[in-house]
Amino acid sequence: MVPPFSGKPLGWGPWEYGQRFMDANRDLYFSIFFRARLMVVFLGLATEARLRLARSLFGVRAAAVAASLFLLSPPVLAHASLATVDAGAC
């Protein structure tokens, strides 16, 4: 069940909505949470596939540069180790 969003879009509104969502889906919440975190793993595998494609198309040096630029970018360093859904925005 998805409760309607009736709060403020900024401030505590999203947190309050998250609490209402969790309360409305108490039985399924851990399953939903697990699937959301599993998407981070799939995004990591997709990145690895892109790096393999870069290596096959442009060589090892290009793949190393692409991997370095990706892995040293601040959003990846901040979010990927936490396995949060924010990592998908990187």
C-alpha positions in Angstrom: 0.0 0.0 0.0 1.3 3.4 -0.9 0.0 6.2 1.3 -0.6 9.5 -0.4 2.0 12.2 0.1 0.5 15.1 1.9 3.5 16.7 3.6 5.9 19.4 2.7 8.2 18.5 -0.1 11.2 20.0 1.8 12.3 19.7 5.4 10.9 16.8 7.4 8.1 16.0 4.9 9.9 13.1 3.1 11.0 11.6 6.4 7.5 11.7 7.7 6.2 10.1 4.5 8.8 7.4 4.8 7.6 6.6 8.3 4.0 6.4 7.1 5.1 4.2 4.2 6.9 1.9 6.6 3.9 1.7 9.0 1.5 1.0 6.1 3.8 -1.8 4.7 5.0 -3.3 8.0 4.8 -6.9 6.7 6.6 -6.3 3.4 9.0 -3.5 4.4 12.1 -5.6 4.7 11.4 -7.3 1.4 11.0 -3.9 -0.3 14.1 -2.5 1.5 16.2 -5.5 0.4 15.1 -5.2 -3.2 16.0 -1.5 -3.2 19.4 -2.2 -1.8 19.8 -5.0 -4.4 19.5 -2.4 -7.1 22.7 -0.9 -5.9 24.5 -4.2 -6.5 23.0 -4.4 -10.0 24.2 -0.8 -10.7 27.7 -1.8 -9.6 27.6 -4.8 -12.0 26.3 -2.6 -14.8 29.3 -0.3 -14.2 31.6 -3.2 -14.3 30.1 -4.4 -17.6 30.6 -0.9 -19.1 34.2 -0.9 -18.0 34.7 -4.3 -19.7 33.1 -2.9 -22.8 35.4 0.1 -22.7 38.4 -2.2 -22.4 37.3 -4.3 -25.4 36.6 -1.3 -27.6 39.4 1.1 -26.6 42.0 -0.9 -24.8 43.3 -1.4 -21.2 44.5 2.2 -20.8 41.1 3.7 -21.7 39.4 1.4 -19.3 41.8 2.2 -16.5 41.2 5.9 -17.1 37.5 5.4 -17.1 37.6 3.3 -13.9 39.8 5.9 -12.2 37.6 8.8 -13.1 34.5 6.9 -12.0 35.8 5.4 -8.8 37.5 8.6 -7.6 34.5 10.9 -8.2 33.1 12.4 -5.0 29.5 11.0 -5.3 30.8 7.4 -5.8 33.2 7.8 -2.9 30.4 9.2 -0.7 27.5 6.8 -1.6 28.8 3.6 -3.0 30.3 2.3 0.1 27.1 2.8 2.0 25.0 0.9 -0.6 22.3 3.5 -0.4 19.9 4.1 -3.3 21.7 7.5 -3.8 24.5 5.6 -5.4 22.3 5.3 -8.5 22.5 9.0 -9.0 26.3 8.8 -9.5 
